[in-house]
Amino acid sequence: MKSNKYLNPYLSGFLLGILMIFAYYFSGEGLGASGGFRNVAIAAVDAVSHSYTQKAAFFSNYVGEGNSPLNSWLIFELLGLIGGALLSSTLHNRLKFEVVKSPKITNKKRLYAALAGGILWGVGSQLGRGCTSGLVMSGMAVSSLSGYIGLMAIFGGGYMFAYFFRKLWI
């Protein structure tokens, strides 16, 4: 694997820490992606049936008079993540569209597995009131015990489940 002089993990970690300070200072919250995806989903439901979102207890908190779920800093965080990834991959000639998978499975099976994983992530992040990266980064940034426990649970759970799903990659 070719080394890239532009990707320094120490500098990246330092910049992420600075970003966390700015996030807490300007928004009063840490970083995480699930809230932005939730807001996009709520906006989509609202576009289909505004009367339903006004009546439903969960949705009504986000779509009241003058409120828009898209009027949130989380949306700008998502746009920055997507735009930054596209810019970085374009600048370093890594932008390509492909299905990365084991040679032992089909593209269709890989895409179904990715869809199932995405659905589980979405449901789990809402049941857990946030995504795993937000828990670990934001929790550890304020030295919360839950951030450290979350980190151990995420990696421990990942290693345990990897055994059962390894055939999708090996």
Buried (B, 14 or more C-beta within 10 A) or exposed (E): EEEEEEEEEEEEEEEEEEBBEEBBEEEEBBBBBBBBBBBBBBBEBBEEEEEEBEEBEEBEEBBEEEEBBBEBEBBEBBEEEEEEEEEEEEEEEEEEEEEEBEEEBEEEEBEEBBEEEEEEBBEEBBEEEBBBBBBBBBBBBEEBEBBEEBBEBBEEEEEEEEEEEEEBEE
